[in-house]
Amino acid sequence: MVATHTLASGMGGLRTAGDLVARMQMTRGMRIGEAKKYVADQLHVSVKELSDEIIMNEVRDDLNIGRVVSPHGKARGIQAQMNIGKILGIEINSVKRFLEKID
């Protein structure tokens, strides 16, 4: 967990795609290179662009998957996590619990 967090933070976390790469490492047990490639493919960017704050800021806005400071009307919190789960094709526990509570 510490190594995954360190690598994700090094990529910029929520400022870039570090949080998404770390999520794939933890949920699917992917190695860092494999996780980066998977996330890049899902976001339709290159692996190199995953760590570019400017490009990822635009990608996060376009896909509505949250940013450090999301503008009014853009996804934040659980809504952003729902969108991330759909894009990455994974189940996120907090989203699952939220949906169970609103049924």
Backbone bond lengths (Angstrom), bond angles and torsions (degrees), N, CA, C in turn:
res aa  C-N    CA-C-N  psi(-1)  N-CA   C-N-CA  omega(-1)  CA-C   N-CA-C  phi
1 M - - - 1.451 - - 1.529 110.84 -
2 V 1.320 117.32 -41.98 1.459 120.12 -179.02 1.526 110.75 -63.72
3 A 1.327 116.39 -43.28 1.474 119.69 -179.87 1.519 110.90 -63.83
4 T 1.321 117.17 -42.77 1.460 121.33 178.91 1.519 110.52 -61.65
5 H 1.332 116.28 -44.85 1.461 120.14 179.74 1.531 110.94 -63.42
6 T 1.319 116.46 -41.49 1.464 120.77 -179.87 1.525 110.99 -62.17
7 L 1.334 117.13 -45.58 1.461 120.39 179.77 1.526 111.36 -66.11
8 A 1.333 116.67 -40.17 1.463 119.85 179.54 1.524 110.53 -65.59
9 S 1.316 116.90 -42.45 1.462 120.47 178.87 1.514 110.37 -64.19
10 G 1.326 116.44 -37.34 1.457 121.20 178.88 1.519 112.38 -63.83
11 M 1.343 117.06 -27.73 1.464 120.76 177.37 1.521 111.08 -82.75
12 G 1.296 118.09 -7.23 1.451 120.57 -179.89 1.515 113.51 105.18
13 G 1.338 117.66 1.19 1.455 120.26 177.74 1.508 112.43 54.07
14 L 1.319 117.01 -125.85 1.461 122.83 -177.62 1.532 112.23 -70.49
15 R 1.314 117.53 -16.32 1.472 119.99 178.11 1.524 111.02 -73.00
16 T 1.323 116.40 -26.20 1.466 120.29 178.50 1.520 107.97 -125.18
17 A 1.335 117.77 -117.76 1.473 120.35 178.59 1.520 111.32 -128.56
18 G 1.312 117.04 14.92 1.455 120.81 -178.17 1.514 113.35 -58.48
19 D 1.324 117.17 -37.68 1.469 120.11 179.34 1.518 111.16 -66.43
20 L 1.316 117.44 -36.21 1.463 121.54 -178.92 1.526 110.91 -71.83
21 V 1.328 115.82 -40.67 1.466 120.76 178.24 1.528 109.38 -64.72
22 A 1.316 117.02 -45.29 1.466 120.58 179.44 1.524 111.05 -61.85
23 R 1.322 116.71 -38.58 1.474 120.83 178.98 1.528 110.81 -61.44
24 M 1.336 116.66 -41.03 1.462 120.08 179.20 1.526 111.24 -69.41
25 Q 1.322 116.62 -35.83 1.460 119.87 176.93 1.525 110.68 -63.43
26 M 1.314 116.35 -41.89 1.463 119.77 -176.20 1.527 112.79 -79.32
27 T 1.333 118.45 -39.49 1.464 119.51 -176.30 1.521 113.06 -81.82
28 R 1.314 117.07 -32.65 1.469 120.33 -176.86 1.516 113.74 -113.10
29 G 1.331 117.11 -0.57 1.461 120.53 179.26 1.518 113.65 65.69
30 M 1.322 116.48 28.52 1.467 120.75 -179.14 1.526 110.18 -77.42
31 R 1.313 115.80 150.45 1.456 121.24 172.19 1.537 106.56 -78.73
32 I 1.314 116.51 162.30 1.464 120.31 -171.89 1.534 113.24 -57.06
33 G 1.309 118.17 -45.90 1.469 120.87 -179.43 1.515 112.16 -62.77
34 E 1.326 115.61 -42.30 1.466 121.32 179.16 1.533 110.44 -65.49
35 A 1.336 116.61 -41.76 1.463 120.84 179.88 1.523 111.08 -65.56
36 K 1.321 117.35 -41.83 1.466 120.95 178.40 1.524 110.81 -61.37
37 K 1.338 116.07 -45.25 1.466 119.94 -179.66 1.519 110.69 -63.19
38 Y 1.331 117.84 -43.29 1.466 121.62 -179.63 1.528 110.57 -61.73
39 V 1.330 116.60 -48.52 1.468 120.85 -179.34 1.530 110.11 -63.21
40 A 1.319 117.38 -44.16 1.468 120.64 179.15 1.525 110.57 -59.18
41 D 1.325 117.03 -43.44 1.469 120.47 178.73 1.527 111.38 -62.80
42 Q 1.324 117.18 -42.81 1.468 120.88 -179.22 1.530 111.76 -66.50
43 L 1.334 116.37 -33.15 1.471 120.52 -178.87 1.523 112.54 -90.60
44 H 1.328 116.67 -5.44 1.463 122.77 -179.15 1.522 112.35 61.32
45 V 1.347 115.36 45.16 1.461 122.35 174.68 1.526 107.86 -132.11
46 S 1.323 116.97 172.12 1.466 119.85 175.90 1.527 108.92 -84.62
47 V 1.313 115.67 161.66 1.467 120.54 178.22 1.527 109.77 -59.73
48 K 1.306 117.22 -39.52 1.466 121.41 179.50 1.535 111.24 -61.88
49 E 1.324 117.13 -37.10 1.469 121.17 -178.00 1.534 112.55 -70.46
50 L 1.327 117.85 -17.31 1.468 120.69 179.54 1.523 112.57 -59.26
51 S 1.325 117.33 -29.23 1.462 120.20 -177.93 1.528 113.27 -101.48
52 D 1.316 117.11 10.58 1.463 122.11 177.60 1.528 109.15 -94.31
53 E 1.334 116.12 111.92 1.465 120.84 -176.08 1.524 113.61 -58.94
54 I 1.302 117.08 -39.20 1.465 120.47 -176.43 1.529 110.68 -68.16
55 I 1.325 116.30 -48.80 1.467 120.12 179.33 1.525 110.42 -62.85
56 M 1.344 116.77 -46.62 1.462 119.60 -177.31 1.526 112.16 -67.54
57 N 1.308 117.76 -28.88 1.463 120.95 175.38 1.531 109.22 -60.92
58 E 1.336 115.96 -44.42 1.468 121.04 179.12 1.528 111.34 -68.49
59 V 1.332 116.51 -41.94 1.469 121.07 179.61 1.522 109.91 -62.74
60 R 1.328 116.77 -45.66 1.475 120.63 179.59 1.530 111.07 -61.72
61 D 1.322 116.53 -38.29 1.472 119.81 176.75 1.530 110.93 -66.62
62 D 1.321 116.42 -47.65 1.463 120.98 -177.91 1.526 112.31 -61.47
63 L 1.340 116.44 -40.90 1.466 121.34 -178.04 1.527 113.03 -89.77
64 N 1.331 115.60 -6.28 1.464 121.81 178.19 1.531 111.56 57.98
65 I 1.348 115.28 51.02 1.463 119.87 -179.31 1.524 112.79 -113.85
66 G 1.303 117.08 22.06 1.454 122.05 173.14 1.521 114.29 83.72
67 R 1.315 113.68 154.23 1.458 123.65 176.84 1.512 107.51 -142.35
68 V 1.331 115.94 173.93 1.464 119.17 178.05 1.528 108.65 -59.01
69 V 1.312 117.18 -48.91 1.468 121.97 175.10 1.524 106.45 -121.54
70 S 1.323 115.53 101.29 1.468 119.67 -179.27 1.519 109.90 -86.20
71 P 1.331 116.72 132.40 1.461 119.79 177.83 1.531 111.12 -65.05
72 H 1.300 115.82 161.15 1.466 121.53 178.85 1.531 109.90 -54.83
73 G 1.304 116.01 133.32 1.459 120.82 177.62 1.521 114.05 91.88
74 K 1.338 118.20 -7.42 1.461 121.91 178.54 1.531 109.34 -97.97
75 A 1.329 115.15 157.45 1.462 120.98 -177.21 1.526 112.15 -63.87
76 R 1.332 114.45 139.86 1.461 122.45 173.60 1.519 106.79 -141.69
77 G 1.293 116.58 161.53 1.452 121.29 173.65 1.518 114.09 56.84
78 I 1.329 114.98 -131.98 1.464 121.43 -174.76 1.528 111.76 -62.71
79 Q 1.322 117.45 -34.08 1.469 120.57 178.72 1.534 110.33 -63.65
80 A 1.320 117.22 -43.16 1.463 120.95 177.69 1.523 110.17 -64.41
81 Q 1.336 116.96 -39.85 1.458 119.97 179.44 1.525 111.27 -65.42
82 M 1.310 118.19 -36.81 1.465 120.97 176.10 1.529 110.27 -60.87
83 N 1.320 116.05 -44.56 1.464 120.69 179.76 1.535 111.26 -65.33
84 I 1.321 116.80 -39.34 1.465 121.23 177.94 1.527 109.94 -62.78
85 G 1.328 116.94 -45.00 1.462 120.92 179.40 1.519 112.29 -58.67
86 K 1.331 116.03 -41.89 1.475 120.10 179.15 1.524 111.32 -65.56
87 I 1.317 116.81 -45.48 1.464 121.30 -176.94 1.528 111.43 -66.41
88 L 1.338 116.62 -42.51 1.462 119.84 -177.67 1.524 112.94 -86.03
89 G 1.318 117.02 -9.81 1.463 119.94 179.00 1.514 113.05 70.33
90 I 1.346 116.15 38.06 1.457 120.45 -179.72 1.519 110.36 -128.23
91 E 1.326 115.21 160.51 1.463 120.82 174.65 1.517 107.39 -97.00
92 I 1.320 117.02 129.61 1.455 122.50 179.28 1.527 106.96 -107.03
93 N 1.336 115.98 124.50 1.468 121.09 -173.85 1.519 113.65 -55.45
94 S 1.326 118.16 -43.66 1.467 120.01 -178.37 1.524 111.01 -64.59
95 V 1.318 116.97 -35.07 1.467 121.28 178.08 1.527 109.02 -68.65
96 K 1.323 116.12 -44.46 1.465 121.00 179.20 1.530 110.74 -58.90
97 R 1.342 117.01 -46.91 1.470 120.46 179.43 1.527 111.85 -64.40
98 F 1.319 116.85 -39.60 1.460 121.12 178.53 1.530 110.37 -61.24
99 L 1.332 116.40 -47.29 1.462 120.26 -179.44 1.529 112.18 -64.56
100 E 1.325 116.79 -33.84 1.472 120.24 176.56 1.528 110.82 -65.18
101 K 1.312 117.08 -37.49 1.476 121.46 -177.74 1.524 112.38 -73.13
102 I 1.341 117.70 -28.95 1.462 118.17 -177.97 1.522 113.32 -89.69
103 D 1.324 116.93 -6.62 1.488 119.65 177.52 1.497 111.38 -74.10
